[in-house]
Amino acid sequence: MITKKTLQKLPLHLISPLIMFTTRYLESLRPVRSFLMSMGNYLTPNKTVDISDVVVVLGGGSVERIHTGVNLYKKKLAGKLLIFRNIGKKKFSTGSTTTTQEAIHLGVKLKDLIHNNEPHNTEEEAKTLYKIMHSLNFRSAIIISDGYHMRRVSVLFKHLIKTSDFHLNFYPTGISQFDPNSWWHKQADTENLILEYLALIVVLLKLKLRIL
């Protein structure tokens, strides 16, 4: 089965420089630049959220995910913070060794924290969240992930968690991790965009074939 990890084995370090060179050469043409920006912005939904029962920080990705989630919690946009795949991070400037420790360090009350390490990928996170929301009687959630990841997240979660039963908001992290308006200027952004579009195609094919 084709997964995100399988796609990550592609020689992107060879493909992405070629794409960057070509796009930067052509970006002065307005239609080309507009198309490139639309590609980046398609992956990143608007940052609009409603007050919800829980903020959900998806596992993996950047440390900015937990910082964004805590920020929304502290703004009282949700009374609970759910952390998936509570994996240790090497880049926590506070000295925290896990995402949960970082959340507590940043001011989240222990009684408001939920963490679940069962899922191994985004699809499993959606299925697990569905069970958690049922068991805790949550009716709404704000889903946090890196910007380039949010389109695929929204497709998966809306399919696996029926929006007729629950209200889901999708909130991407800031442009420090992915700038949709100039992604072709950074190799990391270019590689993330390529991977996400390939992964999104895989998800859409699975939905079409009804194997998801």
C-alpha positions, 0 to 999 in steps of 0.5 A: 500500500502506498503511504506517506512514508513510501512517498518520502523515499522518492528522490525529492532532493533531486526533483525539488531543485529542478522545480525550484529553478524552473518556477523561479525562472518563470515566476515573473510571469503573472499567470505562472506566479498566480498558479504557484500561489494557488497551489500553495494556498489550496493546501492551507485553509483559512484560519477561521475557528469557532469556539469548540469542545476540544483543540486537537494537536496532530502528531508529528510535524513541527513544534509549532503545532503544539504552540498553536494549539496551546495558544487557541486553548489559552484564548478560551476557544476550547476547554480541552487540549488533545495531543496525539502521538505524544512524541518527544521533540528535540527542538523545544526551547523550554527544555520539555522532552514531550509534547505534553510536557511542553503544553503544561510548561506553556500553561495548560492545566493538567485536568484539561489535557488528553493525550493518546499515543495509539494512532500511527498516522493521520488516518488513524488519528481521525478514527481515534478522534471519532471514538474519543468525541463519542466517549467524552460527548464532544460535539466540536473540535479544532484540528491543528496541523502544519499548513501544507498538511491541512487539505489532506487532513480536512479530506480525511477527517470530514470523511471519517468523522461525519460533519452532520454529527460533529462540527470540525474546524481546521486551523493550520500553523503559521507560515514559518513552517510553510509559506503558501505564497512563495513555497518554491523559494525554499527546498523544504517547502517545495518537498512538502508541497510535492509530498502532500499533493502525492499523498492527497492523490492517494487519499482521493483514490482510496476514497474513490475505490472505497477502501478508506 
